[in-house]
Amino acid sequence: MSTSEDYDAVREDIKKIIPNEEVKDGFGPIFVRLAWHASGTYDINTKTGGSNGATMRFHTESSDAANNGLDIARDALEPIREKHPWISYGDLWTLAGVVAIKELGGPTVPWKPGRIDATDESAAPPNGRLPDAEKDEQHIRQVFNRMGFNDREIVALIGAHCLGRCHKDRSGYEGAWTFTPTRFNNQFYVLLLSQNWTEKVLDTGVKQFKNDKDTIMMLPADYAFFTDPEFKKIVEEYAKDKQAFFNDFAAAFGKLLELGVPRSSDTETATC
Ligand code: CCH
């Protein structure tokens, strides 16, 4: 039985590899994306998908176009798994996201171990469950409602786009959302409201939004948080109140990582 000291040792090892001179933005942002994509396949109706099982180890899920580039995060974590072979991949990937948020200046996200790795591909959810960056607010609500999130939680979660960037060779999109892509803050909301966003078509034919100086970007799906009046109200609140964002983000991200994780009363108390 692993103790909380064992998990602390894993946390320390994750912290050590997050800053990396050779990797743009280090590994923090991509660890957050890995934790989210491992969890965001959950379907509340069929109770399938989610981080339990770590099914992104299998071809079906790793080859979903939405997961392009996440092999970089999984490979970076592999030496930590080799050093601590008792930890499940599901726990390691979600913990890496939580540690990254904290290391980059964000809130403490509640996290519990207990994910059990699936042994074969049959546990993997079908492709296409993650949100499509090209789409609008109707699609976003559909996808996040399927996971069990309401408007306020959806707006809080998208604030993670303060971190990292889009890579042309991974998603087809290009650029960072903020001027501080290695700091967890409420700049996604501040910039969404304060910059003048216009359409930009990349040479690949992909459409995104740029600010006047073309130094930062928004995806069409991000821009929907500006145009949808209900989303926008919450965006305005988080742009003004960083603490409200941090509190709501920590709760929503913690909930995301728990989706589909079996909990008995025993593991329920083994918080970490
Ligand atoms: Fe995201 N995200 N995301 N995202 N995402 C991308 C990158 C990151 C969408 C699309 C994209 C969330 C929600 C959405 C991160 C965290 C979260 C990319 C670029 C696309 C496209 C990938 C690339 O090219 O490398 C869409 C659409 C939605 C919802 O509608 C949520 C929720 C979270 C976490 C809570 C992070 C972090 C990144 C940066 C990764 C990096 O490598 O820098």
Residues whose N, C-alpha, C, O or C-beta is under 5 A from the ligand:
A	BS01	CCH	P29 I30 V32 R33 W36 G69 P131 D132 A133 I140 L157 I158 A160 L163 G164 R165 C166 H167 R170 S171 Y173 A221
